[in-house]
Amino acid sequence: LDVAVIVGEYNRDALVEGIKKTSFNKENLHVVASFNEAQQLLSRILSKGDTVLYENDLPDTFK
């Protein structure tokens, strides 16, 4: 099961629109306000052995 969790506002709209243009199951698209909220969501939906890929823009944000 693939799940996308978009955190915060930075690039949110572009990411959501891009995902909506694909065959990705929209029920597995989650938009949350904070990293803490994302962690809470993941703690409910992850199972043992699942893999999480974190993609962030911190270096770009703080240039």
C-alpha positions in Angstrom: 0.0 0.0 0.0 1.4 3.3 -1.0 0.6 6.4 1.1 1.5 10.0 0.5 1.6 12.4 3.5 2.1 16.1 2.6 3.2 18.2 5.5 2.7 22.0 5.8 1.9 24.5 3.1 5.2 24.8 1.2 4.6 23.3 -2.2 1.5 21.6 -0.9 -0.8 22.7 -3.7 1.6 21.7 -6.4 2.2 18.3 -4.8 -1.5 17.6 -4.4 -2.3 18.6 -7.9 0.5 16.5 -9.3 -0.7 13.4 -7.4 -4.3 14.0 -8.5 -3.2 13.8 -12.1 -2.0 10.2 -11.6 -3.7 6.9 -10.9 -2.6 7.2 -7.3 -5.5 6.2 -4.9 -6.6 9.5 -3.6 -7.9 7.8 -0.4 -4.2 7.3 0.5 -3.3 11.0 0.1 -3.1 12.8 3.4 -2.4 16.5 4.0 -1.4 17.5 7.5 -0.3 20.8 9.0 2.8 19.7 11.0 5.4 17.0 11.2 3.9 16.0 14.6 0.6 15.5 13.0 2.2 13.4 10.3 3.9 11.2 12.9 0.6 10.7 14.7 -1.0 9.6 11.4 1.8 7.3 10.5 1.7 5.7 14.0 -1.9 4.7 13.2 -1.4 3.3 9.7 2.1 1.8 9.6 2.7 -1.9 10.2 5.8 -3.8 11.2 8.2 -4.0 8.2 6.8 -0.9 6.4 9.2 1.6 5.0 8.9 5.4 5.2 10.6 7.8 2.9 11.0 11.3 4.2 11.5 14.0 1.6 12.1 17.5 2.9 13.2 21.0 1.8 15.0 22.2 4.9 18.3 23.1 3.0 16.3 25.0 0.4 14.1 26.7 3.0 17.0 28.0 5.1 19.3 29.3 2.3 
